[in-house]
């Protein structure tokens, strides 16, 4: 028997690990772990995963289970450490091969290596790079260390030379493959988190899951044709339609970047090809770029000096941290964005850049605190994008211009009518 170990590839469509495992025609199980380590408090005092992303994750796993059942595959779910429970499952079910998405960041590797250590040498782990638009083997560079530090250089070469692989589809297995065993998806309370009501003002009122991701693509691309206006609206701040909002589903792998890419290409054939359709693919390139930055630089993306080894005089001021998190700074634009993330687990791209620039460049506070807070709160947290962007905005990453945002000017430009600030500052979490 084989097993697919799901992590941040929580989909049945265009999933290489699932596809490869199904091709063997051997009996197949699937497993997902709500790893307790991901719900503990980090060194800065934040829960690694707060209620908003945990709820989205729970919805995603629920949908993954039902989609796998359609393929006659049972998904086992545990709130235990994989290093302990997975070797037990391997022994119980006589597992020969473990199929999983390849990870390379520090904490993720520790878990995978811990599992391997506790398993017999005869068990084979088949790890596949499956979170990219451009597969690492298709990069126009001989090795990761040859990847440029500047996004534009990397993007232009990739656009000319890199191929995007086709998506794959899994066919249903024999119905006898389904196991009778059932396991429970934990509640927020069981994960040590509070239940909550979705704030009616949120720009991200969506649920987690593969079908929800596809539903959003259908709505944003085909029903409303909003994709054709994406470049003009993407710096918006209010409402669910100013951007694709696909980042959360991409982050936990409910949808693959290849699926989105080919859907854009179909839209370009059937509807229109313009700056906006190009720009959505451009953003997928950005997402890939930060993944390649972390592949190239390893654990340096988590170091205070970043990938540049810059020695800035960072502070860790408790009062500044509380004011920033609670939205009590001198800038109402920063405050509105910080209220939004605290109340919803979401913040616009424009907002993220401004609050990060304020924290790191203006207050000169330890950027890792900001990154850890975002990791805790964001529904669409992705380790590579989060830390890549924080490095970039803090002057220790891939920004060749080392820019600092003029926050008042940004507020005037993107919220000239104060609609956004009024929306979030009229009722607050911390009053």
N, C-alpha and C positions, 0 to 999 in steps of 0.2 A: 504493500500500500504506500501511496505518496501523500504528502500534505503541502498545502499552500499556506504559508505564514503571511497573512496580510499585515501591512504596516501603514504607510502613507500611499497606498495604491488601491483604495477602497472602491473598486469598480469591477464589473465583469466584462465590460466592453473595452477592447484594446488594452488588455492586461497581459503582458508577456509571460509572467510567471504562471498565471492561470492557463494560458494558451499552451505553454510548453508542457505543463503537467497533464493537461487533458489529452495531448497528443500521444502520450505513452499508452493510453487505453487501460491503465491500471486503476484499481479502485482509488478514489481520491477524497481526501478530507480537506477542510479549510479551518483556520483558527485565527482569532484576533484576541489580543490582550489589552485590557485597560491596565497598563503597567502602573502599579502604585507609585513608582518613582516619579511618574509624570504629574502626580497630584500632590506632591510634597511641597514644602516651602523652600525656596532657593536661598542663596547666600545673602540676597538683598531684602529678604522678607516677603517676597511675592510667592503666591502659589504658581507653580510652573504652568498649570492649566487652570484657568478660572472657569466660572459657570457658563459663559457664553460659548466658548469653543467646545466645552464638554457636552453641552446640550446638542450642538451641531454635530458633534462626533457620534453621540448616542443615536441621533436620527439617521446618520449615515450608516451605522452598523446595522440598524434595524432594516434599512432598505437593502443593504448588501446581502443580508441573510435571505430576504425574500427573492432577490434576483439570483442568488446562488441556488436556491431551491428549485427555481425554474430550470436550472441546468442539472438538477438531481445531485447537488453537492451540499453537504451539511456544513454549516458554519458553527464551530464551537467558540464560545466567548467566555473568557475568564478574567477576573479581577485579581490576577496573580502575576508574579514576576516571570517573564518568559524563561529566564535562566533556570528556574526551578520546575515550572509546569511543563514546558515543551519537551524536555528530555523524558518526563514521565509519560507523556502522550506517545512519544516515539517508541517507548518500550511497550506500552499497552497495546498499541495498534500495529506493532511490527513495521514501523515506517522505514522505508529504504532511502527515500529522497525528500529533501525539504526544498521547496521552491519559494524564493523570496526576492523582493526588490533590493537591489544593492544600495547600501548606505555607506557613507564615508566620514560623516562628522563624528566627533569624539564620543558623545554619549550613546549614539546609535550603534557605533562599532563595539563599544564595551558590552552592550546587550547581546549582540550577535556572537561576539567572541566568547561571552560567558555561556551561551547556549551550546556552542560547539565544544567547549571544554568539558561540559557535563554529558556529552553524547558519545556513544561508541564511535571509533574511527571508521567503522564500516558505513555510517550514515553520510550520505553525500548532500552538501548544501549547494544548490544551483542558484547563484545570485546574478540578477540581470539588471543592468542600468535601464530604468524604465520611467524616469520622471522628466526626461528632456524632450524638447522639440527636435533638436539635432542630437542623434546618438553619438556618444564619444568616439566611436570607431569611424564616424563619418565627418569628423571635424577636419578642416583643411590645415591641421597642424600636426607635426609628427609626435608631439608629446604635450602633456598638460603644461609643462613649464615654459613652453613656447607661446602659450596664449598671451596676447597683449594685455596690458593693464588698462587700456583705454577702450571703452565700449564701442565707440564708433569704428575704430580700426578692426576690432573683432567682428562686428556686425557686417561691415561692408564685404569683408572677405568671405564670411559665411553665406551671405546672400548670393554671392556669385558662385561659390564652389560647393557648398554643402547640400546634400540631398535630404529630404524629409521622408522617413520611412513610412510605408503604408500601414494603416491600422490592421489589427487582427481580430478575428471573431471566433468565439468558442462555441462549439456545438454541444447540445445536451448530451450528458452521459446516460448510460443505462440506468433506468429508474431503481434498479436494485442497489445502485451505489449509495443511495440515501441511507443514512443511519437513523435509528430511532432516538438516539440520545439528544436531549435538549438542555441548553444552558441559558442562563438569564443575562440580559443586558442590564448593567447596574443603573440605578437611579442617581440623580445628582447628589442626593443625601448620602447614598452609599459610597459615593466618591469623596465625601467630606465637603460638599458644596451646597450652596443655597439654591432652592428653586426660585424662579423669577417670572414676572410677567413681561412680555416684550413691550418695550417703549414704543408708543404709537408714532413717535417722530423719527424712528430709525430709518436710515437709508438702506438697511439690509434686513428686510423682514422675512427672509427666506429660510427654508428648512434644509437640513443636510441630506445628502443622498445622491446616488447616480441618476435616478430618474428626475430628481429636482434640478440637477445640473443640465440635463438634456432639455427639460422644460424651459429653463431660463434661456438657453441658446435658441430654442424655437421662438420664444417670445421676443427676445432682443434682436434677433436677426430677421426672422421671417414674418412674424405677426405685426410688429411695429415698425420694422425697417430702421430701427434706431442705430444699427451698425453703420448705416450710410451717413450718419451724423456724428459718429463717435469722436472724431478729432476735435470737433467744435464744442462738444459738451463735456468732454472727459475731465475738465478741471472744475466741474460743478461741485456743489456742496450739499444740496438739499434734494431729497427724493431718491427713488430707486432707479430712475431711468437715465441719469446723467452719464453713467458708465456701465460696462457690461456686468460688473459685480461677479465675475467668474472666479475671482482669486481664491475664495474660500474653498470652492469645490476642487480647484487645481491644487490647493495646498494639501488637502488630505487625499488627493488622488481619486476623487469621485468621477473626474473626467480627465482625459489625457490631453496634453497640449496638441498632440497630433490630430485628435478628433476635432478640436476647435479650429486648427489650421485648415483642415480639409473642408470644414463647414464654411469658413470664410471664402475659400477658393470657389466653392459651389455658389455662394452668394454673389461673388464677382462674375461668375458665368451667367447666372439667371437674373440678377437684379442690376447691380452697378459695381464698377471697380473704381475706387477713388482714394483720396488721401486717408479717409477714415478706415476703409477696409485694410489698407496697408498698415495703418497705425496700430490696429489691434494685433497684427502679426509682429510689428515692431515691439510691442509690449511683451509678447511671448519670447522674443529674442532677449530682452532685458532680463526676464526671469531665468532663461538659460544661462546668460552671462554670469549672474551671481552664483549659480550652481558651479560653473567652471572656475570662478574665483576661489570658491571654497575647496574645490578639488585640487587646484594649484597650490594654495597656501595653507591648507590643513587647519590646524588649531589656531593659527595666527589670527583668524577672523574673530576669535573670542578674546584676544589679548588687548590690553589697554592701548598699546602702541600700534595696534592694527597691522595691516600688511605692509605698512611703510616704516614700522618701528619708530614712529614719531614720539618724542619725549616731551609731551605737553604737561603743563602744571594743572592737572585735573583736581577738582574738589569733590568732597562728598558731604554737602551741607544738608542736614536733616530738615531744616526749615524750608530751604529752597525746594527740596524734594516734595514736601507736603503741599506747598503752594502750587507747584507745577501739577501734581496729580489731582489736586482738588480744584484746579482752575481758579487760582487766586493770584495770578501774576499781574504785571502791569499792562499786559496786552489782552484786550477782550477777545481777539481772534484766537489766540492761544487758549484762553480760558474756555471758549465755546467748544473747541476741538477736544479739549481734555474732558469736558463734561460729556461730550458725545461718546467717547470711548469708554468712559466709566459707566455710562448708562446703557450702552448697547453692544460693546465689544467691536465696534466698527469706527473707522475714521477714513476720510477721503485721502487720496494720494497727496493732494495739495496740502491738506492739513498735516499729514505725517511729516512732510518736509519742513514745514514751518515750526512745528513744536519740537522737532529734533534739532533744528538749527538753533532755536532759542535755548534749549537745554544745554547743548554741547558748545556752541560757538559764543553765545551771549553770556550765559551763566558760567560757562566753562566747568560744568559738572561732569563727573565720570559718565561717559556715554553708555557704558555697559549697564548702568542702572536704568537708563531709558530703554535700552534694548530688552532688558529683562522684564520691565513693566509691559512693554508691547507683547513680549512672548506670553506673558500671563493673560493679557486681556483680549488680544485680537482673535476674532473668529477665524481670520484667514492667515494666521501665523504660519510662516514657512521659515525654517531655520536659515536657509541660504539668502532669501530675499530680505528677511528682517535684519540679519547681521550685516549683509552686504550694503543695505541702504543706510544703516546706522554708521557704518564705517565711512561711507561716502559723504554723509551729511556732517560728520564730525571731523573731517580733515585727516583721517588716518586710512582712507580707502582709495577708491578708484576715480575720484573727482580730480581731473587735471587742473581745474581752476580753483579748487578749494574755496568755493563760494559760501557766503553767509547771507541769509535772507533778510531783507528789510521788511519786517513783519507788518508795519503800518502800511507800507506801499502794497504789499501782497493783499492785505485786507481790503484796501481801497479798490484794488484791481478785480479781485475775485468775489468780494461781498460788498459791492458799492451801495447796494440798497439795504444792507444790514439784515437781510432776510435770514441768513444763516445764524448770525450772532443772536438775533432776537429769539430765534427758535430755541436755542440751547441755553440761553442765559435767563430766560423768563422763569424757569423752574429748575431748581438745582438739587443735586444729590446730597450735598454736604451742608446745606443751610440748616 
